[in-house]
């Protein structure tokens, strides 16, 4: 069950264990980073006190020992220089103890220095030959590396999860452990952060970080993304705190209460049960009576309740191996399940090859009879084509009993498919030949769009995420030309979601989430979204949602953000209240209102694009397949949100969010 499980222990270096050489700091876990901030400040004061005490004791030593000490100091054999004016001087800390009660920071190096170097990368590893910044020459595949003393050598990337503390002149980051660097003054801190951003830009885009190149990458309309202080951020200031007062008091109030959430606090686990029929592969939540767990051999039906989902004892088996061999679909577990026709039917899409999402066809399952009624084939102009993703026409389309169309996406195609023939009559599903879906609306774009994922608003407008990080907005009337195209930040968009009203977009990358407002004021003074018109230069800067360096490290090097979504509403006038994403064994939840609040404490003392670290984590014992909030109709009077459903490969759990009591 979700709870305060131990995440294990960080390895302590030999130098950290030597108490004579390095001081140990009894910090609290960064789950309460407010304490860690205080302790890092206090550590320097304690060190100064120890030095003063040492000087008093020195007066009692013999003159011969004094002479030896002076000679050792002169030779620099015993005492390293502590001159803060030395080039790139920093103090380096290592975090140990994970998220346990014994978590603390220890001093790794009392006095060291950092440097930015360039290194050639081969298969993701830095070459042995490195060049200092001052001597580095432009080379083919050279990337910037951060070196700190003899302990740290890391490729500069978003994967470092660098977190800044301007008021402390400190940065935290991940590199085979969780580290903190403290600078001796504000100027040195500014020099480092500026150079880090420049190196990150160059590593990401392959060009030097200049104003001209930034405009080339982002476009002149997105100058606010380059220099957020010049962006129109009025949308972030309109947060209605009164609506969320109870939620803020009971859930995610402190930006330092990161991981993990205890089951008896804000999130209360209501149900948990084992999956039937093999591992769970995907989760299809219904807004009506049932939801569905798609597994290796079939679909488990669970019943929706006001406090979550529970098993109903019904299981729909997929066709056996013999029948599958005669199928036009490849024998593999469905990767995508899409509810349709008032949730009485489900479309199941299986990839052609393991590890790749593309499919040439899909199954249609009649949920009421528990049978696969047909296979549909993707075809355009008499030629078989593939699709990498499908979705409903709009946010509430799965509740429409007459729904017969859905949207499809491939690397360079965006289209609408119709399960009726051109005469408007439903195709004969009993036909011996595989029925062909009708391409009713769409466009095949020039190569290079590299579409990855998409989602729809309440009125059917479409948002599409791409491999290069771009996010495009299409109106509900045409998919040929994007009304708005947001630039990428260097990371691929692996999943995208949008609010029912189309005002907010949530993009998922491997290392962070990006929250974008689509609102802008047109030339007539009317408020619109980027789905309806070109936003021009009247664009606000986005917010980034990240894990703290410690949580990122605890989640595991190979675990990435997946499937970030808003809570689920399908009616005008209702607003989404939370965001949820999956990282390994973590289900991470943000309060949407707090994220939108420009005065939120997370954003204080931040420069550039602001990041929110205010979240809760549900920790499971197994890797999480999916985390989603149930439909808003299942929110009860004593909760500000519908239940959260968390599915691992082996179990499904439901959590309710309690209000202040």
C-alpha positions as CSV (number, residue, x, y, z in Angstrom):
1,X,0.0,0.0,0.0
2,X,1.1,3.6,-0.4
3,X,3.0,4.7,2.6
4,X,6.2,5.9,4.1
5,X,8.3,3.1,2.9
6,X,12.1,3.3,3.1
7,X,13.8,4.0,-0.2
8,X,17.1,2.4,0.9
9,X,20.4,4.1,1.7
10,X,22.7,6.2,-0.4
11,X,26.3,5.1,-0.5
12,X,28.6,7.0,1.8
13,X,32.0,7.6,0.5
14,X,35.2,6.7,2.4
15,X,36.0,10.4,2.9
16,X,32.5,11.0,4.3
17,X,33.0,8.2,6.9
18,X,36.3,9.7,8.2
19,X,35.1,12.0,10.9
20,X,38.5,13.4,11.5
21,X,38.7,14.7,8.0
22,X,35.1,15.7,7.4
23,X,32.3,16.9,9.5
24,X,28.9,15.2,9.6
25,X,25.8,17.3,9.5
26,X,22.6,16.0,11.2
27,X,20.2,17.4,8.6
28,X,16.6,16.3,8.3
29,X,15.6,14.5,5.1
30,X,15.2,16.7,2.1
31,X,11.5,15.7,2.3
32,X,11.7,18.7,4.6
33,X,14.1,20.9,2.7
34,X,13.3,23.8,4.9
35,X,15.4,22.1,7.6
36,X,18.2,21.2,5.3
37,X,18.4,24.9,4.3
38,X,18.7,25.9,7.9
39,X,21.3,23.2,8.7
40,X,23.6,24.1,5.8
41,X,23.7,27.6,7.1
42,X,24.3,26.5,10.7
43,X,27.1,24.1,9.6
44,X,29.3,27.0,8.5
45,X,28.8,28.7,11.8
46,X,29.7,25.5,13.7
47,X,32.9,25.2,11.6
48,X,33.9,28.8,12.5
49,X,33.3,28.0,16.2
50,X,35.5,24.9,15.9
51,X,38.2,26.9,14.3
52,X,38.1,29.4,17.1
53,X,38.3,26.6,19.7
54,X,41.2,25.1,17.8
55,X,43.1,28.4,18.0
56,X,42.6,28.5,21.8
57,X,43.9,24.9,22.2
58,X,46.9,25.8,20.0
59,X,48.1,28.3,22.6
60,X,48.7,25.4,25.0
61,X,50.9,23.4,22.7
62,X,54.7,23.5,22.7
63,X,56.7,25.8,20.6
64,X,58.2,22.9,18.7
65,X,54.8,21.7,17.6
66,X,54.0,25.2,16.5
67,X,57.0,25.2,14.3
68,X,56.0,21.9,12.7
69,X,52.5,23.2,12.1
70,X,53.8,26.3,10.4
71,X,56.1,24.3,8.1
72,X,53.2,22.0,7.1
73,X,51.0,24.9,6.3
74,X,53.7,26.5,4.3
75,X,54.2,23.3,2.3
76,X,50.4,22.9,1.9
77,X,50.8,19.3,2.8
78,X,48.2,19.2,5.7
79,X,45.9,22.1,5.3
80,X,44.1,22.9,2.0
81,X,43.7,26.6,1.2
82,X,40.4,28.1,2.4
83,X,40.7,31.3,0.4
84,X,37.1,32.0,-0.8
85,X,38.6,34.1,-3.6
86,X,40.1,31.0,-5.3
87,X,38.7,30.3,-8.7
88,X,35.3,28.5,-8.7
89,X,35.6,27.6,-5.0
90,X,32.7,25.7,-3.5
91,X,31.9,23.4,-0.5
92,X,30.5,20.0,-1.6
93,X,27.9,18.0,0.4
94,X,26.6,14.5,-0.2
95,X,23.2,13.3,0.9
96,X,23.0,9.9,2.7
97,X,20.1,7.9,4.2
98,X,17.6,8.3,1.4
99,X,14.1,9.2,2.8
100,X,14.7,7.4,6.1
101,X,14.7,9.0,9.5
102,X,18.5,8.8,9.4
103,X,18.7,10.9,6.3
104,X,21.3,13.7,6.5
105,X,23.8,15.7,4.6
106,X,27.5,15.1,5.1
107,X,30.4,17.2,4.0
108,X,32.2,15.5,1.2
109,X,34.8,18.2,0.6
110,X,35.2,21.3,2.8
111,X,36.9,23.2,0.1
112,X,37.1,22.3,-3.5
113,X,36.4,23.8,-6.9
114,X,34.3,23.1,-10.0
115,X,35.0,23.4,-13.7
116,X,33.1,23.1,-16.9
117,X,34.9,20.9,-19.4
118,X,34.2,19.6,-22.9
119,X,34.4,15.9,-23.6
120,X,33.7,13.6,-26.5
121,X,30.8,11.2,-25.9
122,X,30.9,7.6,-27.2
123,X,27.8,5.5,-26.5
124,X,26.8,7.9,-23.7
125,X,30.1,7.8,-21.9
126,X,32.6,10.7,-21.8
127,X,35.9,10.1,-23.5
128,X,39.0,10.1,-21.4
129,X,40.4,13.2,-23.2
130,X,38.8,16.4,-21.8
131,X,39.6,20.1,-22.3
132,X,39.1,22.9,-19.9
133,X,36.7,25.6,-20.8
134,X,39.4,28.2,-21.6
135,X,41.2,25.8,-24.0
136,X,38.2,23.9,-25.5
137,X,37.8,24.0,-29.2
138,X,34.6,23.4,-31.1
139,X,34.5,19.7,-31.9
140,X,32.0,17.4,-33.5
141,X,30.1,15.6,-30.7
142,X,31.7,17.3,-27.7
143,X,29.4,17.9,-24.8
144,X,29.8,20.0,-21.7
145,X,30.7,18.2,-18.5
146,X,30.5,19.5,-14.9
147,X,33.5,18.4,-12.7
148,X,33.5,19.1,-8.9
149,X,36.8,18.2,-7.2
150,X,37.5,14.5,-7.6
151,X,34.0,13.3,-6.6
152,X,31.7,14.5,-9.4
153,X,31.8,14.3,-13.2
154,X,28.4,14.6,-14.9
155,X,27.2,15.4,-18.4
156,X,25.2,18.6,-18.2
157,X,21.6,17.8,-18.9
158,X,18.1,18.0,-17.5
159,X,18.7,14.6,-16.0
160,X,20.9,16.2,-13.4
161,X,17.7,17.7,-12.0
162,X,19.6,20.8,-10.9
163,X,17.7,22.8,-8.2
164,X,18.8,26.2,-7.2
165,X,18.5,28.0,-3.8
166,X,19.4,31.6,-4.6
167,X,19.0,32.8,-1.0
168,X,21.6,30.2,0.1
169,X,24.0,30.5,-2.8
170,X,23.5,26.8,-3.3
171,X,22.6,24.2,-5.9
172,X,21.5,20.5,-5.5
173,X,21.8,18.0,-8.3
174,X,22.0,14.2,-9.1
175,X,25.1,12.5,-10.3
176,X,25.4,8.9,-9.0
177,X,24.1,10.3,-5.8
178,X,22.5,13.5,-4.5
179,X,24.9,16.4,-4.1
180,X,24.8,20.0,-2.9
181,X,27.3,22.7,-3.8
182,X,27.4,25.9,-1.7
183,X,29.2,29.0,-3.1
184,X,31.0,31.6,-0.9
185,X,29.1,34.6,-2.3
186,X,26.3,35.6,-4.5
187,X,28.5,36.6,-7.4
188,X,30.1,33.1,-7.6
189,X,26.6,31.6,-7.4
190,X,25.4,33.7,-10.3
191,X,28.5,32.9,-12.4
192,X,27.9,29.2,-12.0
193,X,24.1,29.2,-12.7
194,X,24.6,31.4,-15.8
195,X,27.4,29.2,-17.2
196,X,25.4,26.0,-16.4
197,X,22.4,27.3,-18.4
198,X,24.6,28.2,-21.3
199,X,26.2,24.8,-21.3
200,X,22.8,23.1,-21.0
201,X,21.5,25.1,-24.0
202,X,24.6,24.1,-26.1
203,X,24.4,20.4,-25.1
204,X,20.6,20.4,-25.9
205,X,20.6,22.2,-29.3
206,X,24.2,21.8,-30.5
207,X,24.7,25.5,-30.9
208,X,26.3,28.2,-28.8
209,X,24.1,30.0,-26.2
210,X,23.7,33.4,-27.7
211,X,20.7,35.7,-27.9
212,X,20.5,35.2,-31.7
213,X,20.6,31.5,-31.4
214,X,17.9,31.5,-28.7
215,X,15.6,33.4,-31.0
216,X,16.3,30.9,-33.8
217,X,15.4,28.0,-31.5
218,X,12.3,29.5,-29.7
219,X,11.1,32.1,-32.3
220,X,10.7,35.8,-31.7
221,X,7.1,35.3,-30.5
222,X,8.4,33.3,-27.5
223,X,10.9,35.8,-26.2
224,X,9.1,35.3,-22.8
225,X,10.4,31.7,-22.8
226,X,13.9,32.9,-23.1
227,X,13.5,35.8,-20.7
228,X,10.5,34.9,-18.5
229,X,10.7,38.3,-16.8
230,X,9.4,39.8,-20.0
231,X,6.6,37.3,-20.5
232,X,2.9,38.1,-20.0
233,X,2.3,36.1,-16.9
234,X,-1.1,37.6,-15.9
235,X,-2.7,34.1,-16.3
236,X,-0.5,32.9,-13.4
237,X,-1.7,35.7,-11.1
238,X,-5.4,34.9,-11.5
239,X,-5.4,31.9,-9.2
240,X,-8.6,31.8,-7.2
241,X,-7.4,30.9,-3.8
242,X,-10.9,30.8,-2.2
243,X,-12.0,27.8,-4.4
244,X,-9.0,25.8,-3.2
245,X,-8.7,26.9,0.4
246,X,-9.6,23.5,1.9
247,X,-7.5,21.6,-0.6
248,X,-4.5,23.8,0.1
249,X,-4.8,23.3,3.8
250,X,-5.2,19.6,3.6
251,X,-3.1,18.7,0.5
252,X,0.2,19.9,-0.7
253,X,0.3,23.0,1.5
254,X,4.1,22.9,2.1
255,X,6.5,23.0,-0.9
256,X,8.9,21.0,1.2
257,X,6.6,18.1,2.1
258,X,7.8,16.0,-0.8
259,X,8.0,12.2,-0.3
260,X,6.4,10.0,0.7
261,X,2.8,10.6,1.7
262,X,1.5,8.4,4.5
263,X,-1.6,6.5,3.9
264,X,-3.3,8.0,6.9
265,X,-2.6,11.6,6.0
266,X,-4.0,13.4,3.0
267,X,-4.3,10.4,0.7
268,X,-6.3,7.5,2.3
269,X,-6.1,4.1,0.6
270,X,-9.6,2.7,0.3
271,X,-9.2,-0.5,-1.8
272,X,-6.4,-2.7,-3.0
273,X,-6.7,-6.0,-4.7
274,X,-4.7,-8.4,-6.9
275,X,-5.2,-8.5,-10.6
276,X,-6.7,-11.6,-12.2
277,X,-5.5,-13.2,-15.4
278,X,-1.9,-12.0,-15.5
279,X,-0.1,-8.7,-15.4
280,X,-1.9,-5.4,-15.9
281,X,-0.7,-3.6,-19.0
282,X,-3.0,-0.6,-19.2
283,X,-5.9,1.1,-17.4
284,X,-9.2,2.3,-19.0
285,X,-11.3,4.3,-16.6
286,X,-15.0,4.6,-17.2
287,X,-17.2,7.5,-16.2
288,X,-20.3,5.2,-15.9
289,X,-20.6,1.9,-14.0
290,X,-17.3,0.1,-14.8
291,X,-13.6,0.6,-15.4
292,X,-11.2,-1.9,-17.0
293,X,-7.8,-3.4,-16.4
294,X,-6.2,-4.6,-19.7
295,X,-3.8,-7.6,-19.1
296,X,-1.9,-10.1,-21.1
297,X,-4.7,-12.6,-21.7
298,X,-7.8,-10.4,-21.3
299,X,-9.7,-7.6,-19.6
300,X,-10.7,-7.5,-15.9
301,X,-13.9,-5.5,-15.2
302,X,-14.0,-3.5,-12.0
303,X,-16.9,-1.5,-10.6
304,X,-16.7,2.2,-10.0
305,X,-17.5,3.5,-6.5
306,X,-17.3,6.9,-4.8
307,X,-14.1,5.7,-3.0
308,X,-12.4,3.9,-5.9
309,X,-12.7,0.8,-8.0
310,X,-13.2,-2.8,-6.9
311,X,-13.3,-6.2,-8.7
312,X,-16.6,-7.2,-10.1
313,X,-15.6,-10.9,-10.8
314,X,-16.0,-10.5,-14.5
315,X,-13.1,-11.3,-16.9
316,X,-13.1,-11.1,-20.7
317,X,-10.5,-13.4,-22.3
318,X,-8.8,-12.5,-25.5
319,X,-9.0,-15.0,-28.4
320,X,-6.9,-18.0,-27.9
321,X,-3.6,-18.6,-29.8
322,X,-5.3,-20.5,-32.6
323,X,-7.7,-17.7,-33.3
324,X,-5.0,-15.1,-33.0
325,X,-3.0,-16.8,-35.7
326,X,-5.8,-16.2,-38.2
327,X,-6.0,-12.6,-37.1
328,X,-4.8,-9.6,-39.0
329,X,-3.4,-8.2,-35.8
330,X,0.0,-9.4,-34.4
331,X,-0.2,-11.7,-31.4
332,X,0.7,-9.2,-28.7
333,X,-0.9,-7.6,-25.7
334,X,-3.0,-4.5,-26.6
335,X,-1.0,-1.3,-25.8
336,X,-4.0,1.1,-26.1
337,X,-7.6,0.6,-25.0
338,X,-10.2,3.2,-26.0
339,X,-13.8,3.2,-24.6
340,X,-16.6,4.1,-27.0
341,X,-20.3,4.1,-27.5
342,X,-21.4,4.9,-24.0
343,X,-18.6,2.6,-22.7
344,X,-20.3,-0.5,-24.2
345,X,-17.4,-1.0,-26.7
346,X,-13.7,-0.8,-26.5
347,X,-11.1,-0.4,-29.3
348,X,-7.9,-2.4,-28.6
349,X,-4.7,-1.5,-30.5
350,X,-1.7,-3.9,-30.6
351,X,1.7,-2.9,-31.9
352,X,3.2,-4.7,-34.9
353,X,6.6,-5.1,-33.2
354,X,7.4,-5.3,-29.5
355,X,8.8,-2.0,-28.3
356,X,7.2,0.1,-31.0
357,X,3.7,1.6,-30.9
358,X,2.7,1.4,-34.5
359,X,-0.2,-0.8,-35.5
360,X,-1.9,-1.6,-38.8
361,X,-5.3,-2.5,-37.4
362,X,-7.3,-2.8,-34.2
363,X,-9.9,-5.0,-32.4
364,X,-13.3,-3.9,-31.5
365,X,-14.6,-5.5,-28.2
366,X,-18.3,-5.6,-27.3
367,X,-18.1,-5.2,-23.6
368,X,-21.7,-6.4,-23.0
369,X,-21.2,-9.7,-24.7
370,X,-17.5,-10.0,-23.9
371,X,-16.6,-10.8,-27.5
372,X,-14.2,-9.3,-30.1
373,X,-16.7,-8.5,-32.8
374,X,-14.4,-7.3,-35.5
375,X,-10.9,-6.2,-36.6
376,X,-10.5,-2.8,-38.3
377,X,-7.8,-2.1,-40.8
378,X,-6.1,1.3,-41.3
379,X,-6.0,2.2,-45.0
380,X,-5.7,5.4,-47.1
381,X,-6.2,5.5,-50.9
382,X,-6.0,1.8,-51.1
383,X,-2.7,1.5,-49.2
384,X,-2.2,0.0,-45.8
385,X,-0.9,2.6,-43.2
386,X,-0.1,2.5,-39.6
387,X,-1.2,4.5,-36.5
388,X,0.8,5.0,-33.3
389,X,-2.0,6.3,-31.2
390,X,-5.8,6.7,-31.1
391,X,-8.1,8.9,-29.0
392,X,-11.7,10.0,-28.7
393,X,-13.1,12.9,-30.7
394,X,-13.4,15.0,-27.5
395,X,-13.1,14.7,-23.7
396,X,-16.6,13.3,-23.2
397,X,-17.0,11.3,-26.5
398,X,-16.8,7.9,-24.8
399,X,-20.2,8.7,-23.1
400,X,-21.9,9.2,-26.5
401,X,-23.9,6.0,-27.5
402,X,-23.9,7.1,-31.1
403,X,-20.1,7.7,-31.4
404,X,-18.7,6.1,-34.5
405,X,-15.6,8.2,-35.2
406,X,-12.3,8.6,-33.4
407,X,-8.9,10.3,-34.0
408,X,-5.7,8.6,-35.2
409,X,-2.1,9.8,-35.0
410,X,1.1,8.6,-36.7
411,X,4.5,10.1,-37.1
412,X,3.4,12.5,-39.8
413,X,-0.4,11.9,-39.9
414,X,-3.3,13.3,-38.0
415,X,-6.7,12.1,-39.0
416,X,-10.3,11.1,-38.1
417,X,-11.5,7.5,-38.7
418,X,-15.1,6.5,-39.3
419,X,-16.4,3.0,-38.6
420,X,-19.3,3.5,-41.0
421,X,-19.1,3.2,-44.8
422,X,-19.3,6.2,-47.1
423,X,-23.1,5.8,-47.4
424,X,-23.5,6.3,-43.7
425,X,-24.4,2.7,-42.9
426,X,-22.5,0.7,-40.3
427,X,-20.2,-1.8,-42.1
428,X,-21.1,-5.5,-42.0
429,X,-19.0,-6.8,-39.2
430,X,-19.7,-10.4,-40.1
431,X,-18.0,-10.0,-43.5
432,X,-15.2,-12.5,-44.2
433,X,-12.9,-9.7,-45.1
434,X,-11.5,-7.2,-42.6
435,X,-13.5,-4.0,-42.6
436,X,-11.6,-0.9,-43.6
437,X,-11.9,2.3,-41.5
438,X,-12.8,5.3,-43.6
439,X,-10.3,8.3,-43.6
440,X,-12.9,11.1,-43.2
441,X,-10.7,14.0,-42.3
442,X,-7.0,14.5,-41.9
443,X,-3.7,15.5,-43.2
444,X,-0.4,13.8,-44.0
445,X,2.3,16.3,-43.1
446,X,5.8,16.6,-44.6
447,X,8.4,14.4,-43.0
448,X,9.9,15.8,-39.8
449,X,6.9,16.4,-37.7
450,X,7.6,13.3,-35.6
451,X,4.3,13.3,-33.8
452,X,4.3,11.3,-30.6
453,X,1.1,11.8,-28.7
454,X,-2.2,13.8,-28.7
455,X,-5.3,14.7,-26.7
456,X,-8.6,16.5,-27.2
457,X,-10.5,19.2,-25.4
458,X,-14.2,19.3,-24.6
459,X,-15.1,20.8,-27.9
460,X,-12.8,18.5,-30.0
461,X,-9.8,20.8,-30.4
462,X,-6.6,18.8,-30.6
463,X,-3.1,19.2,-29.0
464,X,-0.2,17.2,-30.4
465,X,3.2,16.6,-28.9
466,X,6.3,15.9,-30.9
467,X,9.7,14.2,-30.7
468,X,11.5,17.6,-30.8
469,X,9.4,18.9,-27.9
470,X,7.1,21.1,-29.9
471,X,3.4,21.2,-28.9
472,X,0.9,22.1,-31.7
473,X,-2.7,23.2,-31.3
474,X,-5.3,22.4,-33.9
475,X,-8.9,23.7,-33.9
476,X,-11.9,21.4,-34.1
477,X,-12.6,22.5,-37.7
478,X,-9.2,21.8,-39.4
479,X,-6.1,19.7,-38.8
480,X,-4.1,21.0,-41.7
481,X,-2.5,24.0,-40.1
482,X,-1.7,24.4,-36.4
483,X,-3.2,27.6,-34.9
484,X,-0.3,27.7,-32.4
485,X,3.0,25.9,-32.1
486,X,4.9,26.1,-28.9
487,X,8.6,25.5,-29.1
488,X,10.3,22.6,-27.5
489,X,12.6,22.9,-24.5
490,X,14.9,20.2,-25.9
491,X,13.1,17.1,-24.5
492,X,10.7,14.9,-26.4
493,X,7.0,15.1,-25.5
494,X,6.0,11.5,-24.6
495,X,2.5,12.2,-23.4
496,X,0.2,15.2,-23.5
497,X,-3.1,16.2,-21.9
498,X,-5.4,19.3,-22.0
499,X,-8.1,20.7,-19.7
500,X,-11.7,20.4,-20.8
501,X,-11.9,24.1,-21.6
502,X,-8.6,24.0,-23.5
503,X,-7.0,26.7,-21.4
504,X,-4.1,24.6,-20.1
505,X,-1.8,21.9,-21.6
506,X,0.3,19.4,-19.7
507,X,3.2,17.8,-21.5
508,X,5.3,14.9,-20.2
509,X,9.0,14.5,-20.8
510,X,11.4,12.0,-19.3
511,X,12.7,14.4,-16.6
512,X,10.0,17.1,-16.1
513,X,6.4,18.1,-16.9
514,X,5.6,21.3,-18.7
515,X,2.4,23.3,-18.0
516,X,1.4,25.8,-20.6
517,X,-1.4,28.3,-20.6
518,X,-3.1,28.8,-24.0
519,X,-4.9,32.0,-23.0
520,X,-4.2,35.3,-24.7
521,X,-5.8,38.6,-25.4
522,X,-6.6,39.3,-29.1
523,X,-6.4,42.7,-30.7
524,X,-10.0,43.4,-29.9
525,X,-9.4,42.8,-26.2
526,X,-11.2,39.4,-26.1
527,X,-9.7,36.5,-24.2
528,X,-9.1,33.4,-26.4
529,X,-7.2,30.2,-26.4
530,X,-4.4,29.2,-28.8
531,X,-6.8,26.7,-30.4
532,X,-8.9,29.5,-31.8
533,X,-6.4,31.9,-33.0
534,X,-2.7,32.7,-33.3
535,X,-1.3,33.9,-30.0
536,X,1.4,36.0,-31.5
537,X,3.8,37.4,-28.9
538,X,1.2,37.6,-26.2
539,X,2.3,34.3,-24.6
540,X,3.1,33.6,-21.0
541,X,6.1,31.6,-19.9
542,X,5.3,27.9,-18.9
543,X,5.9,26.3,-15.6
544,X,8.0,23.2,-15.1
545,X,7.0,20.5,-12.7
546,X,9.9,18.5,-11.4
547,X,11.0,16.0,-8.7
548,X,13.5,17.2,-6.2
549,X,17.0,15.8,-6.8
550,X,16.6,13.3,-3.9
551,X,13.2,12.0,-5.2
552,X,14.6,11.8,-8.7
553,X,17.5,9.7,-7.5
554,X,15.2,7.5,-5.3
555,X,12.9,6.9,-8.3
556,X,15.9,5.3,-10.2
557,X,18.1,6.3,-13.0
558,X,16.1,4.5,-15.7
559,X,12.7,5.5,-14.4
560,X,11.1,8.4,-16.3
561,X,8.0,10.5,-16.1
562,X,5.1,8.9,-17.9
563,X,1.5,9.7,-18.7
564,X,0.9,13.0,-16.8
565,X,-2.8,13.9,-16.8
566,X,-5.2,16.4,-15.3
567,X,-8.1,15.1,-13.2
568,X,-11.1,14.3,-15.3
569,X,-14.1,16.5,-16.0
570,X,-16.5,16.4,-18.9
571,X,-18.7,19.4,-18.2
572,X,-18.4,23.2,-18.9
573,X,-17.9,25.2,-15.8
574,X,-16.1,22.5,-13.9
575,X,-12.3,22.8,-13.4
576,X,-9.6,20.2,-13.0
577,X,-8.1,20.2,-9.5
578,X,-5.0,18.0,-9.6
579,X,-2.3,16.7,-11.9
580,X,-0.8,13.2,-11.6
581,X,2.1,11.4,-13.3
582,X,4.0,8.2,-12.8
583,X,7.7,7.7,-12.2
584,X,8.8,4.1,-11.5
585,X,7.2,3.1,-8.3
586,X,6.0,6.7,-7.6
587,X,2.7,8.2,-8.3
588,X,3.2,12.0,-8.1
589,X,0.4,14.4,-7.5
590,X,0.4,18.2,-7.8
591,X,-2.4,20.6,-6.7
592,X,-3.3,22.3,-9.9
593,X,-4.3,25.5,-8.2
594,X,-1.0,25.9,-6.3
595,X,1.0,25.3,-9.4
596,X,-0.9,28.1,-11.2
597,X,-0.4,30.5,-8.3
598,X,2.4,32.9,-9.1
599,X,2.8,33.8,-5.5
600,X,3.4,30.2,-4.5
601,X,6.4,29.7,-2.3
602,X,8.0,27.2,-4.7
603,X,8.6,30.1,-7.1
604,X,10.3,32.5,-4.7
605,X,14.0,33.3,-5.5
606,X,13.8,31.4,-8.8
607,X,15.1,32.8,-12.0
608,X,14.3,31.8,-15.6
609,X,11.5,29.3,-16.2
610,X,10.0,28.6,-12.8
611,X,9.8,25.1,-11.4
612,X,7.3,23.6,-8.9
613,X,8.5,21.0,-6.4
614,X,5.3,21.0,-4.3
615,X,3.8,17.5,-4.6
616,X,2.8,14.3,-2.9
617,X,4.0,10.8,-3.7
618,X,2.2,7.5,-3.4
619,X,4.9,4.8,-3.2
620,X,4.1,1.2,-4.3
621,X,6.0,-2.0,-4.0
622,X,6.0,-2.6,-7.8
623,X,6.4,-0.4,-10.9
624,X,3.3,1.6,-11.6
625,X,1.6,1.0,-14.9
626,X,-0.8,4.0,-14.7
627,X,-2.2,6.6,-12.3
628,X,-5.5,8.4,-13.0
629,X,-8.2,10.3,-11.2
630,X,-11.7,8.9,-11.7
631,X,-14.4,11.0,-13.3
632,X,-15.4,14.1,-11.3
633,X,-18.9,12.6,-10.6
634,X,-17.2,10.3,-8.1
635,X,-16.0,13.1,-5.9
636,X,-17.9,13.0,-2.7
637,X,-18.8,15.9,-0.3
638,X,-15.9,15.3,2.1
639,X,-13.3,15.2,-0.6
640,X,-12.0,17.9,-3.0
641,X,-11.3,15.4,-5.7
642,X,-12.5,12.1,-7.2
643,X,-10.5,9.0,-6.1
644,X,-7.1,8.3,-7.5
645,X,-6.6,4.9,-9.1
646,X,-3.1,3.5,-9.2
647,X,-2.4,0.3,-11.1
648,X,0.8,-1.7,-10.9
649,X,1.4,-4.9,-12.9
650,X,0.0,-7.0,-10.0
651,X,-2.4,-4.8,-8.1
652,X,-4.9,-2.0,-8.4
653,X,-5.4,0.5,-5.5
654,X,-7.7,3.4,-4.9
655,X,-7.0,6.5,-2.8
656,X,-9.3,9.2,-1.7
657,X,-8.2,12.7,-0.9
658,X,-9.4,13.9,2.5
659,X,-10.5,17.4,3.3
660,X,-9.4,19.3,6.4
661,X,-11.0,17.8,9.5
